[in-house]
Amino acid sequence: MQLEPDYKFLIKLAHTKMPYGKYKGRYLIDIPEYYIVWYKNHGFPKGKLGDMLLEVYQLKLNGLEGMIRKIQKEYPLS
């Protein structure tokens, strides 16, 4: 079994901004790690936003924020 990344999801994630709260308007990948960890400990929101915040948590945990920033540059939204 070979795992393939979901490229469309990663491109969407790279361009999604926080819709509310203290970090409203910031790209999800640019939200401070402590805030993402707070969500991890208290529960992510339901739906797509929660899925994306969980992915951001995993990316930050593994030091892969640069991959998302590279996607932002190489795949700009039209």
HTML snippet that shows the backbone in 3Dmol.js (N, CA, C, O; Angstrom):
<script src="https://3Dmol.org/build/3Dmol-min.js"></script>
<div id="view" style="width:600px;height:400px;position:relative"></div>
<script>
const pdb = `
ATOM      1  N   MET A   1       0.838  -1.181   0.000  1.00  0.00           N
ATOM      2  CA  MET A   1       0.000   0.000   0.000  1.00  0.00           C
ATOM      3  C   MET A   1       0.885   1.247   0.000  1.00  0.00           C
ATOM      4  O   MET A   1       1.802   1.374   0.811  1.00  0.00           O
ATOM      5  N   GLN A   2       0.595   2.155  -0.916  1.00  0.00           N
ATOM      6  CA  GLN A   2       1.367   3.387  -1.019  1.00  0.00           C
ATOM      7  C   GLN A   2       0.440   4.569  -0.739  1.00  0.00           C
ATOM      8  O   GLN A   2      -0.641   4.669  -1.318  1.00  0.00           O
ATOM      9  N   LEU A   3       0.866   5.453   0.142  1.00  0.00           N
ATOM     10  CA  LEU A   3       0.073   6.629   0.470  1.00  0.00           C
ATOM     11  C   LEU A   3       0.434   7.768  -0.465  1.00  0.00           C
ATOM     12  O   LEU A   3       1.611   8.034  -0.705  1.00  0.00           O
ATOM     13  N   GLU A   4      -0.564   8.430  -0.984  1.00  0.00           N
ATOM     14  CA  GLU A   4      -0.379   9.567  -1.871  1.00  0.00           C
ATOM     15  C   GLU A   4      -0.937  10.811  -1.187  1.00  0.00           C
ATOM     16  O   GLU A   4      -2.029  10.754  -0.623  1.00  0.00           O
ATOM     17  N   PRO A   5      -0.224  11.923  -1.220  1.00  0.00           N
ATOM     18  CA  PRO A   5      -0.775  13.151  -0.632  1.00  0.00           C
ATOM     19  C   PRO A   5      -1.951  13.663  -1.466  1.00  0.00           C
ATOM     20  O   PRO A   5      -1.984  13.487  -2.684  1.00  0.00           O
ATOM     21  N   ASP A   6      -2.892  14.285  -0.808  1.00  0.00           N
ATOM     22  CA  ASP A   6      -4.034  14.894  -1.488  1.00  0.00           C
ATOM     23  C   ASP A   6      -3.617  16.321  -1.867  1.00  0.00           C
ATOM     24  O   ASP A   6      -3.723  17.245  -1.061  1.00  0.00           O
ATOM     25  N   TYR A   7      -3.147  16.480  -3.094  1.00  0.00           N
ATOM     26  CA  TYR A   7      -2.591  17.757  -3.529  1.00  0.00           C
ATOM     27  C   TYR A   7      -3.621  18.884  -3.488  1.00  0.00           C
ATOM     28  O   TYR A   7      -3.299  20.002  -3.087  1.00  0.00           O
ATOM     29  N   LYS A   8      -4.847  18.601  -3.897  1.00  0.00           N
ATOM     30  CA  LYS A   8      -5.880  19.635  -3.885  1.00  0.00           C
ATOM     31  C   LYS A   8      -6.136  20.116  -2.456  1.00  0.00           C
ATOM     32  O   LYS A   8      -6.316  21.311  -2.222  1.00  0.00           O
ATOM     33  N   PHE A   9      -6.150  19.188  -1.512  1.00  0.00           N
ATOM     34  CA  PHE A   9      -6.356  19.556  -0.108  1.00  0.00           C
ATOM     35  C   PHE A   9      -5.209  20.428   0.385  1.00  0.00           C
ATOM     36  O   PHE A   9      -5.439  21.428   1.066  1.00  0.00           O
ATOM     37  N   LEU A  10      -3.974  20.057   0.047  1.00  0.00           N
ATOM     38  CA  LEU A  10      -2.815  20.826   0.499  1.00  0.00           C
ATOM     39  C   LEU A  10      -2.786  22.230  -0.113  1.00  0.00           C
ATOM     40  O   LEU A  10      -2.408  23.191   0.557  1.00  0.00           O
ATOM     41  N   ILE A  11      -3.182  22.349  -1.378  1.00  0.00           N
ATOM     42  CA  ILE A  11      -3.233  23.667  -2.013  1.00  0.00           C
ATOM     43  C   ILE A  11      -4.307  24.522  -1.348  1.00  0.00           C
ATOM     44  O   ILE A  11      -4.085  25.702  -1.080  1.00  0.00           O
ATOM     45  N   LYS A  12      -5.463  23.932  -1.084  1.00  0.00           N
ATOM     46  CA  LYS A  12      -6.530  24.663  -0.397  1.00  0.00           C
ATOM     47  C   LYS A  12      -6.082  25.058   1.009  1.00  0.00           C
ATOM     48  O   LYS A  12      -6.314  26.185   1.447  1.00  0.00           O
ATOM     49  N   LEU A  13      -5.445  24.130   1.708  1.00  0.00           N
ATOM     50  CA  LEU A  13      -4.940  24.408   3.055  1.00  0.00           C
ATOM     51  C   LEU A  13      -3.953  25.581   3.031  1.00  0.00           C
ATOM     52  O   LEU A  13      -3.998  26.455   3.897  1.00  0.00           O
ATOM     53  N   ALA A  14      -3.079  25.592   2.049  1.00  0.00           N
ATOM     54  CA  ALA A  14      -2.056  26.643   1.957  1.00  0.00           C
ATOM     55  C   ALA A  14      -2.669  28.031   1.810  1.00  0.00           C
ATOM     56  O   ALA A  14      -2.051  29.021   2.202  1.00  0.00           O
ATOM     57  N   HIS A  15      -3.873  28.117   1.251  1.00  0.00           N
ATOM     58  CA  HIS A  15      -4.498  29.415   0.977  1.00  0.00           C
ATOM     59  C   HIS A  15      -5.689  29.727   1.880  1.00  0.00           C
ATOM     60  O   HIS A  15      -6.366  30.735   1.678  1.00  0.00           O
ATOM     61  N   THR A  16      -5.949  28.885   2.861  1.00  0.00           N
ATOM     62  CA  THR A  16      -7.084  29.116   3.756  1.00  0.00           C
ATOM     63  C   THR A  16      -6.659  29.990   4.926  1.00  0.00           C
ATOM     64  O   THR A  16      -5.608  29.788   5.534  1.00  0.00           O
ATOM     65  N   LYS A  17      -7.504  30.963   5.220  1.00  0.00           N
ATOM     66  CA  LYS A  17      -7.260  31.867   6.345  1.00  0.00           C
ATOM     67  C   LYS A  17      -8.238  31.560   7.473  1.00  0.00           C
ATOM     68  O   LYS A  17      -9.342  31.069   7.242  1.00  0.00           O
ATOM     69  N   MET A  18      -7.817  31.855   8.678  1.00  0.00           N
ATOM     70  CA  MET A  18      -8.655  31.649   9.850  1.00  0.00           C
ATOM     71  C   MET A  18      -9.871  32.569   9.743  1.00  0.00           C
ATOM     72  O   MET A  18      -9.718  33.779   9.571  1.00  0.00           O
ATOM     73  N   PRO A  19     -11.082  32.005   9.844  1.00  0.00           N
ATOM     74  CA  PRO A  19     -12.285  32.820   9.631  1.00  0.00           C
ATOM     75  C   PRO A  19     -12.755  33.614  10.853  1.00  0.00           C
ATOM     76  O   PRO A  19     -13.627  34.473  10.722  1.00  0.00           O
ATOM     77  N   TYR A  20     -12.198  33.346  12.033  1.00  0.00           N
ATOM     78  CA  TYR A  20     -12.689  34.018  13.239  1.00  0.00           C
ATOM     79  C   TYR A  20     -11.614  34.007  14.325  1.00  0.00           C
ATOM     80  O   TYR A  20     -10.568  33.374  14.183  1.00  0.00           O
ATOM     81  N   GLY A  21     -11.898  34.720  15.407  1.00  0.00           N
ATOM     82  CA  GLY A  21     -11.029  34.681  16.576  1.00  0.00           C
ATOM     83  C   GLY A  21      -9.837  35.616  16.502  1.00  0.00           C
ATOM     84  O   GLY A  21      -9.744  36.490  15.641  1.00  0.00           O
ATOM     85  N   LYS A  22      -8.942  35.397  17.431  1.00  0.00           N
ATOM     86  CA  LYS A  22      -7.751  36.230  17.605  1.00  0.00           C
ATOM     87  C   LYS A  22      -6.896  36.302  16.338  1.00  0.00           C
ATOM     88  O   LYS A  22      -6.282  37.333  16.063  1.00  0.00           O
ATOM     89  N   TYR A  23      -6.855  35.224  15.576  1.00  0.00           N
ATOM     90  CA  TYR A  23      -6.003  35.155  14.387  1.00  0.00           C
ATOM     91  C   TYR A  23      -6.807  35.204  13.090  1.00  0.00           C
ATOM     92  O   TYR A  23      -6.367  34.697  12.058  1.00  0.00           O
ATOM     93  N   LYS A  24      -7.980  35.814  13.152  1.00  0.00           N
ATOM     94  CA  LYS A  24      -8.827  35.965  11.963  1.00  0.00           C
ATOM     95  C   LYS A  24      -8.037  36.635  10.849  1.00  0.00           C
ATOM     96  O   LYS A  24      -7.365  37.644  11.067  1.00  0.00           O
ATOM     97  N   GLY A  25      -8.124  36.063   9.655  1.00  0.00           N
ATOM     98  CA  GLY A  25      -7.457  36.637   8.490  1.00  0.00           C
ATOM     99  C   GLY A  25      -6.047  36.130   8.249  1.00  0.00           C
ATOM    100  O   GLY A  25      -5.470  36.410   7.198  1.00  0.00           O
ATOM    101  N   ARG A  26      -5.478  35.396   9.188  1.00  0.00           N
ATOM    102  CA  ARG A  26      -4.133  34.828   8.996  1.00  0.00           C
ATOM    103  C   ARG A  26      -4.251  33.476   8.310  1.00  0.00           C
ATOM    104  O   ARG A  26      -5.208  32.731   8.522  1.00  0.00           O
ATOM    105  N   TYR A  27      -3.245  33.174   7.473  1.00  0.00           N
ATOM    106  CA  TYR A  27      -3.190  31.833   6.903  1.00  0.00           C
ATOM    107  C   TYR A  27      -3.080  30.833   8.047  1.00  0.00           C
ATOM    108  O   TYR A  27      -2.402  31.090   9.042  1.00  0.00           O
ATOM    109  N   LEU A  28      -3.745  29.698   7.903  1.00  0.00           N
ATOM    110  CA  LEU A  28      -3.742  28.694   8.970  1.00  0.00           C
ATOM    111  C   LEU A  28      -2.318  28.285   9.345  1.00  0.00           C
ATOM    112  O   LEU A  28      -2.022  28.074  10.521  1.00  0.00           O
ATOM    113  N   ILE A  29      -1.446  28.173   8.360  1.00  0.00           N
ATOM    114  CA  ILE A  29      -0.076  27.736   8.633  1.00  0.00           C
ATOM    115  C   ILE A  29       0.698  28.785   9.436  1.00  0.00           C
ATOM    116  O   ILE A  29       1.706  28.459  10.062  1.00  0.00           O
ATOM    117  N   ASP A  30       0.235  30.045   9.425  1.00  0.00           N
ATOM    118  CA  ASP A  30       0.910  31.126  10.138  1.00  0.00           C
ATOM    119  C   ASP A  30       0.376  31.348  11.553  1.00  0.00           C
ATOM    120  O   ASP A  30       0.876  32.209  12.276  1.00  0.00           O
ATOM    121  N   ILE A  31      -0.624  30.586  11.944  1.00  0.00           N
ATOM    122  CA  ILE A  31      -1.144  30.682  13.310  1.00  0.00           C
ATOM    123  C   ILE A  31      -0.089  30.088  14.246  1.00  0.00           C
ATOM    124  O   ILE A  31       0.472  29.033  13.952  1.00  0.00           O
ATOM    125  N   PRO A  32       0.184  30.755  15.366  1.00  0.00           N
ATOM    126  CA  PRO A  32       1.215  30.252  16.282  1.00  0.00           C
ATOM    127  C   PRO A  32       0.925  28.823  16.768  1.00  0.00           C
ATOM    128  O   PRO A  32      -0.224  28.423  16.956  1.00  0.00           O
ATOM    129  N   GLU A  33       1.994  28.094  16.957  1.00  0.00           N
ATOM    130  CA  GLU A  33       1.888  26.686  17.350  1.00  0.00           C
ATOM    131  C   GLU A  33       1.098  26.503  18.644  1.00  0.00           C
ATOM    132  O   GLU A  33       0.297  25.574  18.751  1.00  0.00           O
ATOM    133  N   TYR A  34       1.314  27.383  19.632  1.00  0.00           N
ATOM    134  CA  TYR A  34       0.609  27.217  20.904  1.00  0.00           C
ATOM    135  C   TYR A  34      -0.898  27.260  20.722  1.00  0.00           C
ATOM    136  O   TYR A  34      -1.625  26.582  21.448  1.00  0.00           O
ATOM    137  N   TYR A  35      -1.384  28.053  19.756  1.00  0.00           N
ATOM    138  CA  TYR A  35      -2.824  28.164  19.494  1.00  0.00           C
ATOM    139  C   TYR A  35      -3.357  26.872  18.871  1.00  0.00           C
ATOM    140  O   TYR A  35      -4.445  26.410  19.213  1.00  0.00           O
ATOM    141  N   ILE A  36      -2.582  26.301  17.960  1.00  0.00           N
ATOM    142  CA  ILE A  36      -2.962  25.036  17.328  1.00  0.00           C
ATOM    143  C   ILE A  36      -2.960  23.915  18.377  1.00  0.00           C
ATOM    144  O   ILE A  36      -3.846  23.061  18.372  1.00  0.00           O
ATOM    145  N   VAL A  37      -1.974  23.917  19.269  1.00  0.00           N
ATOM    146  CA  VAL A  37      -1.910  22.915  20.334  1.00  0.00           C
ATOM    147  C   VAL A  37      -3.113  23.067  21.266  1.00  0.00           C
ATOM    148  O   VAL A  37      -3.653  22.068  21.742  1.00  0.00           O
ATOM    149  N   TRP A  38      -3.529  24.281  21.526  1.00  0.00           N
ATOM    150  CA  TRP A  38      -4.727  24.506  22.351  1.00  0.00           C
ATOM    151  C   TRP A  38      -5.929  23.809  21.718  1.00  0.00           C
ATOM    152  O   TRP A  38      -6.688  23.127  22.406  1.00  0.00           O
ATOM    153  N   TYR A  39      -6.100  23.981  20.401  1.00  0.00           N
ATOM    154  CA  TYR A  39      -7.186  23.285  19.697  1.00  0.00           C
ATOM    155  C   TYR A  39      -7.038  21.777  19.825  1.00  0.00           C
ATOM    156  O   TYR A  39      -8.022  21.068  20.035  1.00  0.00           O
ATOM    157  N   LYS A  40      -5.822  21.291  19.699  1.00  0.00           N
ATOM    158  CA  LYS A  40      -5.581  19.842  19.812  1.00  0.00           C
ATOM    159  C   LYS A  40      -6.038  19.334  21.178  1.00  0.00           C
ATOM    160  O   LYS A  40      -6.625  18.256  21.277  1.00  0.00           O
ATOM    161  N   ASN A  41      -5.772  20.103  22.222  1.00  0.00           N
ATOM    162  CA  ASN A  41      -6.129  19.693  23.577  1.00  0.00           C
ATOM    163  C   ASN A  41      -7.600  19.892  23.908  1.00  0.00           C
ATOM    164  O   ASN A  41      -8.142  19.178  24.752  1.00  0.00           O
ATOM    165  N   HIS A  42      -8.252  20.845  23.263  1.00  0.00           N
ATOM    166  CA  HIS A  42      -9.643  21.167  23.585  1.00  0.00           C
ATOM    167  C   HIS A  42     -10.635  20.722  22.515  1.00  0.00           C
ATOM    168  O   HIS A  42     -11.847  20.788  22.720  1.00  0.00           O
ATOM    169  N   GLY A  43     -10.130  20.278  21.400  1.00  0.00           N
ATOM    170  CA  GLY A  43     -10.998  19.806  20.318  1.00  0.00           C
ATOM    171  C   GLY A  43     -11.024  20.771  19.147  1.00  0.00           C
ATOM    172  O   GLY A  43     -11.258  21.968  19.307  1.00  0.00           O
ATOM    173  N   PHE A  44     -10.779  20.226  17.975  1.00  0.00           N
ATOM    174  CA  PHE A  44     -10.847  21.015  16.752  1.00  0.00           C
ATOM    175  C   PHE A  44     -12.307  21.224  16.371  1.00  0.00           C
ATOM    176  O   PHE A  44     -13.156  20.402  16.716  1.00  0.00           O
ATOM    177  N   PRO A  45     -12.615  22.316  15.661  1.00  0.00           N
ATOM    178  CA  PRO A  45     -13.985  22.516  15.187  1.00  0.00           C
ATOM    179  C   PRO A  45     -14.383  21.389  14.238  1.00  0.00           C
ATOM    180  O   PRO A  45     -13.527  20.734  13.643  1.00  0.00           O
ATOM    181  N   LYS A  46     -15.650  21.176  14.106  1.00  0.00           N
ATOM    182  CA  LYS A  46     -16.160  20.163  13.175  1.00  0.00           C
ATOM    183  C   LYS A  46     -16.014  20.659  11.736  1.00  0.00           C
ATOM    184  O   LYS A  46     -15.988  21.864  11.486  1.00  0.00           O
ATOM    185  N   GLY A  47     -15.920  19.735  10.813  1.00  0.00           N
ATOM    186  CA  GLY A  47     -15.918  20.081   9.398  1.00  0.00           C
ATOM    187  C   GLY A  47     -14.542  20.326   8.815  1.00  0.00           C
ATOM    188  O   GLY A  47     -13.521  19.916   9.367  1.00  0.00           O
ATOM    189  N   LYS A  48     -14.548  21.017   7.665  1.00  0.00           N
ATOM    190  CA  LYS A  48     -13.312  21.241   6.905  1.00  0.00           C
ATOM    191  C   LYS A  48     -12.276  22.037   7.684  1.00  0.00           C
ATOM    192  O   LYS A  48     -11.084  21.733   7.631  1.00  0.00           O
ATOM    193  N   LEU A  49     -12.732  23.067   8.415  1.00  0.00           N
ATOM    194  CA  LEU A  49     -11.784  23.873   9.177  1.00  0.00           C
ATOM    195  C   LEU A  49     -11.070  23.016  10.212  1.00  0.00           C
ATOM    196  O   LEU A  49      -9.854  23.118  10.372  1.00  0.00           O
ATOM    197  N   GLY A  50     -11.808  22.182  10.907  1.00  0.00           N
ATOM    198  CA  GLY A  50     -11.194  21.293  11.885  1.00  0.00           C
ATOM    199  C   GLY A  50     -10.212  20.331  11.251  1.00  0.00           C
ATOM    200  O   GLY A  50      -9.143  20.068  11.802  1.00  0.00           O
ATOM    201  N   ASP A  51     -10.575  19.802  10.086  1.00  0.00           N
ATOM    202  CA  ASP A  51      -9.667  18.902   9.355  1.00  0.00           C
ATOM    203  C   ASP A  51      -8.372  19.628   8.986  1.00  0.00           C
ATOM    204  O   ASP A  51      -7.278  19.073   9.092  1.00  0.00           O
ATOM    205  N   MET A  52      -8.521  20.879   8.551  1.00  0.00           N
ATOM    206  CA  MET A  52      -7.341  21.650   8.155  1.00  0.00           C
ATOM    207  C   MET A  52      -6.486  22.010   9.365  1.00  0.00           C
ATOM    208  O   MET A  52      -5.259  21.949   9.288  1.00  0.00           O
ATOM    209  N   LEU A  53      -7.109  22.382  10.477  1.00  0.00           N
ATOM    210  CA  LEU A  53      -6.335  22.701  11.675  1.00  0.00           C
ATOM    211  C   LEU A  53      -5.609  21.473  12.208  1.00  0.00           C
ATOM    212  O   LEU A  53      -4.485  21.583  12.700  1.00  0.00           O
ATOM    213  N   LEU A  54      -6.231  20.317  12.118  1.00  0.00           N
ATOM    214  CA  LEU A  54      -5.560  19.074  12.511  1.00  0.00           C
ATOM    215  C   LEU A  54      -4.350  18.818  11.609  1.00  0.00           C
ATOM    216  O   LEU A  54      -3.293  18.406  12.085  1.00  0.00           O
ATOM    217  N   GLU A  55      -4.508  19.059  10.332  1.00  0.00           N
ATOM    218  CA  GLU A  55      -3.383  18.886   9.399  1.00  0.00           C
ATOM    219  C   GLU A  55      -2.268  19.884   9.704  1.00  0.00           C
ATOM    220  O   GLU A  55      -1.089  19.533   9.657  1.00  0.00           O
ATOM    221  N   VAL A  56      -2.639  21.127  10.017  1.00  0.00           N
ATOM    222  CA  VAL A  56      -1.637  22.132  10.396  1.00  0.00           C
ATOM    223  C   VAL A  56      -0.896  21.667  11.645  1.00  0.00           C
ATOM    224  O   VAL A  56       0.321  21.822  11.740  1.00  0.00           O
ATOM    225  N   TYR A  57      -1.622  21.099  12.598  1.00  0.00           N
ATOM    226  CA  TYR A  57      -0.987  20.571  13.809  1.00  0.00           C
ATOM    227  C   TYR A  57       0.056  19.521  13.440  1.00  0.00           C
ATOM    228  O   TYR A  57       1.181  19.557  13.940  1.00  0.00           O
ATOM    229  N   GLN A  58      -0.315  18.587  12.567  1.00  0.00           N
ATOM    230  CA  GLN A  58       0.605  17.522  12.147  1.00  0.00           C
ATOM    231  C   GLN A  58       1.814  18.099  11.407  1.00  0.00           C
ATOM    232  O   GLN A  58       2.944  17.658  11.618  1.00  0.00           O
ATOM    233  N   LEU A  59       1.574  19.079  10.549  1.00  0.00           N
ATOM    234  CA  LEU A  59       2.668  19.695   9.794  1.00  0.00           C
ATOM    235  C   LEU A  59       3.644  20.406  10.730  1.00  0.00           C
ATOM    236  O   LEU A  59       4.859  20.269  10.589  1.00  0.00           O
ATOM    237  N   LYS A  60       3.108  21.161  11.680  1.00  0.00           N
ATOM    238  CA  LYS A  60       3.972  21.878  12.624  1.00  0.00           C
ATOM    239  C   LYS A  60       4.728  20.903  13.519  1.00  0.00           C
ATOM    240  O   LYS A  60       5.906  21.105  13.814  1.00  0.00           O
ATOM    241  N   LEU A  61       4.050  19.854  13.946  1.00  0.00           N
ATOM    242  CA  LEU A  61       4.660  18.841  14.795  1.00  0.00           C
ATOM    243  C   LEU A  61       5.873  18.210  14.110  1.00  0.00           C
ATOM    244  O   LEU A  61       6.856  17.853  14.760  1.00  0.00           O
ATOM    245  N   ASN A  62       5.785  18.081  12.795  1.00  0.00           N
ATOM    246  CA  ASN A  62       6.849  17.435  12.028  1.00  0.00           C
ATOM    247  C   ASN A  62       7.761  18.418  11.289  1.00  0.00           C
ATOM    248  O   ASN A  62       8.580  18.015  10.464  1.00  0.00           O
ATOM    249  N   GLY A  63       7.612  19.703  11.591  1.00  0.00           N
ATOM    250  CA  GLY A  63       8.495  20.715  10.996  1.00  0.00           C
ATOM    251  C   GLY A  63       8.318  20.904   9.507  1.00  0.00           C
ATOM    252  O   GLY A  63       9.291  21.172   8.803  1.00  0.00           O
ATOM    253  N   LEU A  64       7.097  20.772   9.005  1.00  0.00           N
ATOM    254  CA  LEU A  64       6.855  20.834   7.563  1.00  0.00           C
ATOM    255  C   LEU A  64       6.125  22.101   7.113  1.00  0.00           C
ATOM    256  O   LEU A  64       5.520  22.124   6.041  1.00  0.00           O
ATOM    257  N   GLU A  65       6.182  23.154   7.933  1.00  0.00           N
ATOM    258  CA  GLU A  65       5.514  24.396   7.547  1.00  0.00           C
ATOM    259  C   GLU A  65       6.048  24.931   6.222  1.00  0.00           C
ATOM    260  O   GLU A  65       5.298  25.503   5.430  1.00  0.00           O
ATOM    261  N   GLY A  66       7.334  24.746   5.987  1.00  0.00           N
ATOM    262  CA  GLY A  66       7.960  25.227   4.752  1.00  0.00           C
ATOM    263  C   GLY A  66       7.328  24.645   3.502  1.00  0.00           C
ATOM    264  O   GLY A  66       7.273  25.309   2.467  1.00  0.00           O
ATOM    265  N   MET A  67       6.854  23.422   3.587  1.00  0.00           N
ATOM    266  CA  MET A  67       6.206  22.786   2.442  1.00  0.00           C
ATOM    267  C   MET A  67       4.947  23.567   2.056  1.00  0.00           C
ATOM    268  O   MET A  67       4.680  23.771   0.871  1.00  0.00           O
ATOM    269  N   ILE A  68       4.181  23.999   3.048  1.00  0.00           N
ATOM    270  CA  ILE A  68       2.953  24.741   2.767  1.00  0.00           C
ATOM    271  C   ILE A  68       3.290  26.131   2.232  1.00  0.00           C
ATOM    272  O   ILE A  68       2.610  26.626   1.333  1.00  0.00           O
ATOM    273  N   ARG A  69       4.313  26.754   2.764  1.00  0.00           N
ATOM    274  CA  ARG A  69       4.719  28.077   2.261  1.00  0.00           C
ATOM    275  C   ARG A  69       5.213  27.982   0.813  1.00  0.00           C
ATOM    276  O   ARG A  69       4.997  28.895   0.016  1.00  0.00           O
ATOM    277  N   LYS A  70       5.869  26.884   0.486  1.00  0.00           N
ATOM    278  CA  LYS A  70       6.312  26.666  -0.896  1.00  0.00           C
ATOM    279  C   LYS A  70       5.097  26.490  -1.812  1.00  0.00           C
ATOM    280  O   LYS A  70       5.080  27.009  -2.928  1.00  0.00           O
ATOM    281  N   ILE A  71       4.102  25.772  -1.349  1.00  0.00           N
ATOM    282  CA  ILE A  71       2.866  25.594  -2.127  1.00  0.00           C
ATOM    283  C   ILE A  71       2.199  26.946  -2.345  1.00  0.00           C
ATOM    284  O   ILE A  71       1.699  27.209  -3.439  1.00  0.00           O
ATOM    285  N   GLN A  72       2.179  27.814  -1.326  1.00  0.00           N
ATOM    286  CA  GLN A  72       1.579  29.142  -1.477  1.00  0.00           C
ATOM    287  C   GLN A  72       2.234  29.913  -2.620  1.00  0.00           C
ATOM    288  O   GLN A  72       1.550  30.598  -3.380  1.00  0.00           O
ATOM    289  N   LYS A  73       3.539  29.804  -2.741  1.00  0.00           N
ATOM    290  CA  LYS A  73       4.264  30.531  -3.775  1.00  0.00           C
ATOM    291  C   LYS A  73       4.117  29.890  -5.148  1.00  0.00           C
ATOM    292  O   LYS A  73       3.948  30.588  -6.148  1.00  0.00           O
ATOM    293  N   GLU A  74       4.181  28.571  -5.197  1.00  0.00           N
ATOM    294  CA  GLU A  74       4.191  27.877  -6.481  1.00  0.00           C
ATOM    295  C   GLU A  74       2.800  27.676  -7.077  1.00  0.00           C
ATOM    296  O   GLU A  74       2.665  27.474  -8.284  1.00  0.00           O
ATOM    297  N   TYR A  75       1.773  27.730  -6.242  1.00  0.00           N
ATOM    298  CA  TYR A  75       0.390  27.523  -6.706  1.00  0.00           C
ATOM    299  C   TYR A  75      -0.500  28.655  -6.209  1.00  0.00           C
ATOM    300  O   TYR A  75      -1.390  28.423  -5.391  1.00  0.00           O
ATOM    301  N   PRO A  76      -0.276  29.875  -6.691  1.00  0.00           N
ATOM    302  CA  PRO A  76      -1.100  30.991  -6.228  1.00  0.00           C
ATOM    303  C   PRO A  76      -2.547  30.810  -6.695  1.00  0.00           C
ATOM    304  O   PRO A  76      -2.819  30.197  -7.728  1.00  0.00           O
ATOM    305  N   LEU A  77      -3.452  31.359  -5.907  1.00  0.00           N
ATOM    306  CA  LEU A  77      -4.849  31.309  -6.305  1.00  0.00           C
ATOM    307  C   LEU A  77      -5.076  32.282  -7.451  1.00  0.00           C
ATOM    308  O   LEU A  77      -4.531  33.386  -7.458  1.00  0.00           O
ATOM    309  N   SER A  78      -5.877  31.870  -8.410  1.00  0.00           N
ATOM    310  CA  SER A  78      -6.127  32.729  -9.581  1.00  0.00           C
ATOM    311  C   SER A  78      -7.276  33.650  -9.319  1.00  0.00           C
ATOM    312  O   SER A  78      -7.638  34.448 -10.184  1.00  0.00           O
TER     313      SER A  78
END
`;
const viewer = $3Dmol.createViewer("view");
viewer.addModel(pdb, "pdb");
viewer.setStyle({}, {cartoon: {color: "spectrum"}});
viewer.zoomTo();
viewer.render();
</script>
